[in-house]
Amino acid sequence: MTLGGWLVMVLSVGTVSSLFFWCIYRISVEKSTGNEPARKPDAETSGPGHEA
């Protein structure tokens, strides 16, 4: 393989690997930012007849 082929391959593999490990880091290490979906209300405490 030529030098250009090696450079493109190393750059591609490095980029994908970095993105993969960055995503794993974001999921496992960083604290919650409040972007999670809202909790569904419990059936026992919501609906008609249950005033807040």
C-alpha positions as CSV (number, residue, x, y, z in Angstrom):
1,M,0.0,0.0,0.0
2,T,1.3,3.5,-0.7
3,L,2.1,6.1,1.8
4,G,-1.1,8.0,0.9
5,G,-3.2,4.9,1.5
6,W,-1.6,4.4,4.9
7,L,-2.2,8.0,5.9
8,V,-5.9,7.9,4.9
9,M,-6.3,4.6,6.7
10,V,-4.6,5.7,9.9
11,L,-6.6,9.0,9.9
12,S,-9.9,7.2,9.3
13,V,-9.3,4.5,12.0
14,G,-8.0,7.1,14.4
15,T,-11.0,9.4,13.9
16,V,-13.6,6.6,14.3
17,S,-11.8,5.2,17.4
18,S,-11.6,8.6,19.0
19,L,-15.3,9.3,18.4
20,F,-16.2,5.8,19.8
21,F,-14.2,6.3,23.0
22,W,-15.4,9.9,23.4
23,C,-19.0,8.6,23.3
24,I,-18.3,5.9,25.8
25,Y,-16.7,8.5,28.1
26,R,-19.7,10.8,27.8
27,I,-22.1,8.0,28.6
28,S,-20.2,6.5,31.5
29,V,-18.3,9.3,33.3
30,E,-19.9,12.7,33.0
31,K,-22.7,13.8,35.3
32,S,-26.2,14.1,34.2
33,T,-27.0,17.4,32.4
34,G,-30.8,17.2,32.8
35,N,-31.4,16.2,29.2
36,E,-33.1,13.0,30.1
37,P,-36.7,12.5,29.1
38,A,-39.3,13.4,31.7
39,R,-40.5,10.6,34.0
40,K,-44.0,9.3,33.2
41,P,-46.4,10.2,36.1
42,D,-47.5,7.3,38.2
43,A,-51.0,6.1,37.5
44,E,-51.9,6.2,41.1
45,T,-51.1,9.9,41.5
46,S,-52.2,11.4,38.3
47,G,-55.4,11.7,36.3
48,P,-59.0,12.8,37.1
49,G,-59.8,13.1,40.8
50,H,-56.2,13.5,42.0
51,E,-55.5,17.1,42.8
52,A,-51.9,18.3,43.3
